[in-house]
Amino acid sequence: MENNKVKIAIIGFGTVGSGVAKIILESRGNIAQRTGVDLELAHVVDLDLARERPVNLPAGMLHDDFDKVLADSEVSIGVELIGGTETAAVIQEKLLKAGKDVVSANKALLAEKGEEIIYKTAREQGRCVAFEASCCGGIPIIGAIQSGLRANSISAMYGIVNGTCNYILSEMIHKGKEYRIALKEAQAAGYAEADPTLDVDGTDSAHKLAILAMLAYGKKIDFDSILIEGIDQVQLADILYGKEMGYVMKLLAIAEQTDEGLSLRVQPSFINQEEPLAKVSGPFNAVSIFGDAVGHTSYYGRGAGMMPTASAVVADIIEVARGNARRIFEATPGLGRPVEAACLCPDDEITSRFYLRLSVIDQPGVFGRIADILGQNQISILACLQHESESSDNVPVVFMTHKARQGDINKALESIVRLDVVKDKPVCIHVVTPPKG
């Protein structure tokens, strides 16, 4: 049987674009044999035509004229890999209006403007947008949610979805490095950008959470409503105290269905050292999803990098070429079908166990005064840790609580910080306990 020939244009010839071109050019025959789709790379568009890349393109394929792609009626798939939101949005819109399906790894654009601009345009034009590579690099997490888990009502998702942060935290946990040192080494090793802000402040993880939550719960997600905390304020002391108590800190992207609504947050969180997510180290990603029928499922792999991300992009190209991506797009709430906004759980109603570190003057009655305030706010102490100190000033005391409301914790800390025996600002970190099953 003759293979279906599909012409493709890549817009953006950076790290991922180079990987996509490399796979298509070097594996074209194998892909055609395995899938029945003959991928022909017709255009590669980039502003920089001189920089060396790890792939050699045929003469004339690389150029800087995006209009040539729009005018080429034989190109049916446009692959947007430039990143950012403004220019990328224009490119995707023009591709869709020119009658071309879009493949993208652009998490920021899809999380912030997907429903408002991109998905709406695709629906109007009868096209589709595929974006497996936008979340977790080479891990096929979007495919799992859209297809493999579709029979399930998902109660919770917990994800380590940023390799930069996971690498930094792993160095702090296992080697006792301070944050600034671990960050500098991550940059030197190529795991962190020169400007790592969007990674370490939690924004990158929140973009991915918005996309995954929209797919998992079939609701419109307001990105600005996601609670976001990064690792840039994490202190080594808390990581070490938590480790001593049997917990590992991870930056988690969390989605939990509660009685008060859907809770969406990105936070440095402690998890028990025996949990599978606690064992994910270095620049790797992992996502745990809990469904009512399947129970606990886990997905693990490389969440970034040229070839893992390119692998996901090419997989999307193949599914678009086969027609599968458009059928899924048209049937998926939030993509091909407009949906109502998610009802989000107010931040104060989030329930969790908590790690609290206080700096106190070591004198009789301090524990009692703190315990009274916690008790008055319906907070029960599970464990306490204090090391012997030679000084009576600023002695660190760590409390681990039973499950409590965030609002009650906030009120308790407001009272505790006013005590004359408490010095410095208290540290409060969520302790996440994934469901069993």
Phi, psi and omega in degrees: 000136182288137179287151177280113181276132182230127179266139188232147171236134176255128176247109185112106185246051176269215183299306183290318178302322177296319179295320179296313178300320181299314181296314183296314183289322185271338185242016184305313181296314180296320179296317180298319181294321184278332190241344185079012181242123179261105184273121178245117178279115186259324183220144167230119186249130177201152178286331181262107182263355187257333186296141179285140176236163182279026178211140179261123180265150173301151182303134177088349183286323180273125177206177183244019184253092180299329181298332177296325178292314181298325183278347182276101184291343180279343177281121183253346181228125174252130183252107181269118184224031181269340182078180183075184184240320188288297181296321180298322179297317179297316181298313181296318178300314181295321177299313181297317181289341175273007177084023182246138173287157184240136169243135185212153171249016192272085183296320182297313180297314183291324180288321186268328186226012184302303183291320184293323187238299194289305183295322179299314179297317179300317179298315182297327184266357182069029179248186178223163175235128178243137191211040178305322185286355181286340183231120170068031170053241184278358179282123183280059186286324180293318176300322179297316181290316184288332185238296188298328183254012187297337179282355187256149164268118186272122182271330183198151171225138176228121185230137164264098192243009177230110183293328179300309181294321181292324176296313181298312180296323178297320178294322178291318183291308190271337183239001176066028181277145173291156183305311186296327179288316179297322178295314181300320179290325177297321177294318180295328181275356180085010179269349180226144178288163175301321171249098187270013190307309185296335175281304190284341178270001174093354184297316180301315179296323180292323175302313181294320179299318180300317180293311182295321180292321177301317180289320184288324186249356176063035181230154174287131183251123175277108184303322183291348180269354179285131176285121187236123170228136180259192180259002186291347177250005181291137179252142181302324182304318181290323176299318182287321176297316179298318179298321179297330181268005175095022183234153179239136179270133174225150170276111185253136166265118191240133169231121180228130175274116182241172177296334181269357180130187181276122178265121179236122182203151172241121185209145164296127186222148173268137172229151181303138184298344179271350178290144180305320181296332180294339184267001180275113186241167176066209186276018183275158176247157174202145178226131173253128180236136182244117180246155184291332180263315187275338185082223185269125173236147182231146182225128190221142174166193180281123186267000181200183179105159186301302189283320176301316180291319177299324177303316180292322179298313181294324176301318177296318178303316180297316181291326174294315181298326180283344183093353181292320184297321181290320178298318179292318179301313183294333183266349187271123175302133181095342178251275179281347180233126176297148181223165177282160180290147177292142172274112187265143177289128176301144183304321182294338182270357177296131178249140184194165162277158185225145170259126179237129173241126180239144172258117187231162171279129184279092179213161182302141174093349183296312181301318182298317180295319179292316180297324178298316181294317178299316180297320179298339180252025176060037179244123182255136181276128178267319182206160180218145181224126173216128177269150177298138182229147178277347183246150177266001181258134173053052176279125181283133176233130182247130175244140170246124185262164164286178181298137182210163175282143177300321179299321179290321176298317180299316180295319180297317181292327176299322179283319182298319184293342179275351178293140182289347180266356182257126181246147178069170181279131178297152175255129181231123182228134178293145173247113187265131177239098180299154178299160175267145178121000000 
